[in-house]
């Protein structure tokens, strides 16, 4: 597991932690707030997509920087 101590990952650490908490919140709410279950699942899906996009972006930039060095 990589840490956030490199120059590519560090700027995104807080945002990714926040998005992960939002994802967890919406999953939890989808089980508690059945009236709005679809809404919460949709929001959780959006957070997961964003987190996945960020991971791909970070890995791509790390690879680019490794090739520059």
N, C-alpha and C positions, 0 to 999 in steps of 0.2 A: 504494500500500500504506500503510495506516495504521500508526502506531506505537503503543506502549503508554504514551505520555506523557500521556494524558488520564485524568481521574478515573474514568471508567467502565471502561476497559481495564486500568489498572495493577494493581488488586487480583487480577486473574485471570491475569496474565502467567506466574507461576511454575507454576501448576497446568496451564495449557495447554501449556507447554513440557514438563512432566513427562508429561502424557497423550500428547503427540506422540511422545516417546521410548518410552513403553510400546507405543504403536501400532507403531512401527518394530521394537521388540524382538520383539513377537509375530509380525509378518510374517516377520522373519528366522528365528525359531524354527520357524515353520510349514514353512519350506523345509529346515531342518536336522533337526528332530525329527519325522520322518514318522509315527512311532507316535502322537504327540499333535497331529498337524496340525490336526484339527478343533477341538480345544480352543484352540489358539493363534489360529486364524482367528476363532473366536467372540469371544475376548478383544479381538482387533484391531478387530473390528466394533463391539464395545461402546465402545472408545476413540474410534473415528471418530464414532459417534453422539453421544457426550458432547461431543466437540470441536465438532461441527456445532450441537448444542443451545446450547453456550456462545456460539458465534459469533452465532447468531440472537438470543440474549438480550442480548448486548453491543450489537449493531447496533440492536435495538429500544430499549434504554435510551439510546443515543446520540441517536437520533431524538427520543425523549421530551424529553431535556434540551435539545436544540436548539430545540424548540418552546417550551420554558419561557423560554428566554433572549430 
